[in-house]
Each structure stands twice: as structure tokens, then as C-alpha cells.
Amino acid sequence: MNKQLHYFLIFITVLFNAVSYSQEGTADTIPEKVIGLFDDDLPLNVRMSYSFKEIKKKTNDTTFVYTDLSYEAPDGSWLNFETRLRRRGNYRLKNCYFPPIKFKAKKKKVKSTVFEGNKTLKIVMPCLMQKDNSDNVIKEYLAYKLYELISPYHFKTRLMSLALTEERGNKVKEHSVKSFFIEDDKQVAKRFDARVYKRNNHPLNHDPVESVRNALFMYMIGNTDFSQTYQHNMQIIFVGTSIIPLPFDFDMSGFVNSSYAVVSQIKGRDLGLNSVQERMYRGFVRDEAVFYQVRQEYIDLKPEITKLLDDHEKYFDNPKEFSNAKEYILSCYKVLMNKERFKKEIIDQARNE
């Protein structure tokens, strides 16, 4: 056997052994796959501690409050890492006891944790210290879950049971509240190989089906506090050549029906609604075939929507809050199931400008 052939056979043998070893591995050499934040619907138990006053006084998007976030792993142990928090929002920041916040963490801090791949997240908190504060959070969380059924383009969310320590100088106040995480818009875009679009864009340029799905969802939950044009409580992404609207922030909706919710005004104009629980379709004119296609989608989804609501009844503190919320959503089907009412209250109300 010549030397070249001899060395070649040795090389093949070593390579084969190396590949076989890497494929077999051991429990020590193959790390267990971490379940992602949005891969589980069970509430995540979380602990945090910070000063509400310090969060509120920060003035821009580059100033943060540093703290530790701890969460309970599936095996019952508690893991923690350093994170940064900053305030966000306008109305809630001014009017709520619990300031709305945005979470940011360095990639290396969240590596091999349930938060891996999510360096930035919004956190939805209760607003006021009222007995229905957690139920309002559950209802707003459910609005996001409902939209998951309606459109493939949506923000993912994860409910959490939050043990929050409010630092007050030398004193502390303990809060136990329901809250939830919202996926960052850049992560949504990444899922669809899309890009986030920040400039204003008229809704008639949006994908027709997605635009009607979006507007009919807003009608279903009784929400007028949004603008597809000016991206108020609405994020726009480009998927290929299609412009897709993604809704968020539903605390002013009739479905949530929070104590602080007020009927929206559009450019200072009263919409003529007496209550946030009154519905008004605010979508734009489209081909009637699109309206009827989306209408049928909603009708077909009724069993799944009902099941989604029923599956979350256990998270409500007040059974009446649950029954009222469920009744409110299902009452929309009185319009959806009646072709004449659908034409009159949806299609004929579509806007031209």
C-alpha cells in the first residue's frame, strides 16, 4: 500500500469516528433545548423589584433602570439575570399607578434562558390598584390571543404571574399581579422575513384581506383607539410587497372595558359613541368579495374563539368579568351571522378617507 493511500484511509477513519461521536453524544455533551418564551401558554412566574418613581422620571429611550428579573424554570428552580427597564406609552404613564415598561437585556444575559432570542419586550401591567386590575390584564391578553386566531401576522404574548416589589426609598410595597410580555416588532418582522415600516401609510395601500381582518377585529372588541394611517396602536410591516397592519394596545376597548377607558376622538371630532362598549366599524372601502371572505373566516372561527375564551376562564378573579367579556365577543356574531346587518353595519360604514 503506498503512503498516500495509507494516509487517506487513516483520515477517513478519524473523520468517521469524529462524526459518529458527535452524533451519539451524551447527556452531558448535548444541551437540553430551552423552551422559548412564547412556546408555552402557561403563565410564567416572575419576580422583579424597582422604583416606580425612578421609572417615571426617566425622560427618553436611552435611559434605563437596572434590575434583576427572576423566573421559575419548569423544574421549580428560580433563574435570574440582569435586565434594563424604561418607561413607555403616554396615557397609561400619566394616568396609571403601575407605569408601563419596556424590557431590554443583553444577548449574553438571556442566553440559555426562556428569554433567549428576545432582547426587547414590552410588558403590560395593570393600570390602577383596583379589584378588577388583573381581570383587565387577562382581557387585554385575550385580545392578542384572539387576533392570533384571526391573522397569521400578530404579536406573540406570554402571560405571567408577577411578584413585584415596589421600592419606596427605605421601604417596599409588595404587589402580586397578572401581567404579560409582548413580542418586539422586529422579532415579528424576523419571523416573516419582513421589515418594520415606520412612516405613515394610507390603509388603502395595505393588503386588502389583512386590512379587513384587522378592522373587523377592532369592531369585534369594540376598539376605536387606533389609526392604521398614523400607526397609532398599530405597527406596519412589509412582507414581500405586501403592507401588513399589526394591532396592539387594547385597554381602551369595550371588550376590556377598563374603568379609565374613554371614547376616542379622531382629530378632535367626537365619534358619536356614548360608551366604549358601543361598536363602530372604522375600516376602509374594499371590494365586497373581500368583506364576505373575511366574514366567513370569522364565522368559521367561532368554535375556536369560544374555546379560547372558555380555556382562560380559570385566570379570572371575578366570574362575572369573564361572563361579560365572553358575552361581549359573542354578541358580535349577531352582526356577522346576519348578512343584511353585516352589509348595513360593516360594508356600508367603510370609510373613503
C-alpha positions, 0 to 999 in steps of 0.5 A, spaced: 500 500 500 503 506 498 503 512 503 498 516 500 493 511 500 495 509 507 494 516 509 487 517 506 484 511 509 487 513 516 483 520 515 477 517 513 477 513 519 478 519 524 473 523 520 468 517 521 469 516 528 469 524 529 462 524 526 459 518 529 461 521 536 458 527 535 452 524 533 451 519 539 453 524 544 451 524 551 447 527 556 452 531 558 455 533 551 448 535 548 444 541 551 437 540 553 433 545 548 430 551 552 423 552 551 422 559 548 418 564 551 412 564 547 412 556 546 408 555 552 401 558 554 402 557 561 403 563 565 410 564 567 412 566 574 416 572 575 419 576 580 422 583 579 423 589 584 424 597 582 422 604 583 416 606 580 418 613 581 425 612 578 421 609 572 417 615 571 422 620 571 426 617 566 425 622 560 427 618 553 429 611 550 436 611 552 435 611 559 434 605 563 433 602 570 437 596 572 434 590 575 434 583 576 428 579 573 427 572 576 423 566 573 421 559 575 424 554 570 419 548 569 423 544 574 421 549 580 428 552 580 428 560 580 433 563 574 435 570 574 439 575 570 440 582 569 435 586 565 434 594 563 427 597 564 424 604 561 418 607 561 413 607 555 406 609 552 403 616 554 396 615 557 397 609 561 404 613 564 400 619 566 394 616 568 396 609 571 399 607 578 403 601 575 407 605 569 408 601 563 415 598 561 419 596 556 424 590 557 431 590 554 437 585 556 443 583 553 444 577 548 449 574 553 444 575 559 438 571 556 442 566 553 440 559 555 434 562 558 426 562 556 428 569 554 433 567 549 432 570 542 428 576 545 432 582 547 426 587 547 419 586 550 414 590 552 410 588 558 403 590 560 401 591 567 395 593 570 393 600 570 390 602 577 390 598 584 383 596 583 379 589 584 378 588 577 386 590 575 388 583 573 381 581 570 383 587 565 390 584 564 387 577 562 382 581 557 387 585 554 391 578 553 385 575 550 385 580 545 392 578 542 390 571 543 384 572 539 387 576 533 392 570 533 386 566 531 384 571 526 391 573 522 397 569 521 401 576 522 400 578 530 404 579 536 406 573 540 404 574 548 406 570 554 402 571 560 405 571 567 404 571 574 408 577 577 411 578 584 413 585 584 416 589 589 415 596 589 421 600 592 419 606 596 426 609 598 427 605 605 421 601 604 417 596 599 410 595 597 409 588 595 404 587 589 402 580 586 399 581 579 397 578 572 401 581 567 404 579 560 410 580 555 409 582 548 413 580 542 418 586 539 416 588 532 422 586 529 422 579 532 415 579 528 418 582 522 424 576 523 419 571 523 416 573 516 422 575 513 419 582 513 421 589 515 418 594 520 415 600 516 415 606 520 412 612 516 405 613 515 401 609 510 394 610 507 390 603 509 388 603 502 395 601 500 395 595 505 393 588 503 386 588 502 384 581 506 389 583 512 386 590 512 379 587 513 381 582 518 384 587 522 378 592 522 373 587 523 377 585 529 377 592 532 369 592 531 369 585 534 372 588 541 369 594 540 376 598 539 376 605 536 383 607 539 387 606 533 389 609 526 392 604 521 394 611 517 398 614 523 400 607 526 397 609 532 396 602 536 398 599 530 405 597 527 406 596 519 410 591 516 412 589 509 412 582 507 414 581 500 410 587 497 405 586 501 403 592 507 401 588 513 397 592 519 399 589 526 394 591 532 396 592 539 394 596 545 387 594 547 385 597 554 381 602 551 376 597 548 369 595 550 371 588 550 376 590 556 372 595 558 377 598 563 374 603 568 379 609 565 377 607 558 374 613 554 371 614 547 376 616 542 376 622 538 379 622 531 382 629 530 378 632 535 371 630 532 367 626 537 365 619 534 358 619 536 359 613 541 356 614 548 360 608 551 366 604 549 362 598 549 358 601 543 361 598 536 363 602 530 366 599 524 372 604 522 375 600 516 376 602 509 372 601 502 374 594 499 371 590 494 365 586 497 368 579 495 373 581 500 368 583 506 364 576 505 371 572 505 373 575 511 366 574 514 366 567 513 373 566 516 370 569 522 364 565 522 368 559 521 372 561 527 367 561 532 368 554 535 375 556 536 374 563 539 369 560 544 374 555 546 379 560 547 375 564 551 372 558 555 380 555 556 382 562 560 376 562 564 380 559 570 385 566 570 379 570 572 378 573 579 371 575 578 366 570 574 362 575 572 368 579 568 369 573 564 361 572 563 361 579 560 367 579 556 365 572 553 358 575 552 361 581 549 365 577 543 359 573 542 354 578 541 358 580 535 356 574 531 349 577 531 352 582 526 356 577 522 351 571 522 346 576 519 348 578 512 343 584 511 346 587 518 353 585 516 352 589 509 348 595 513 353 595 519 360 593 516 360 594 508 356 600 508 360 604 514 367 603 510 370 609 510 373 613 503 378 617 507 
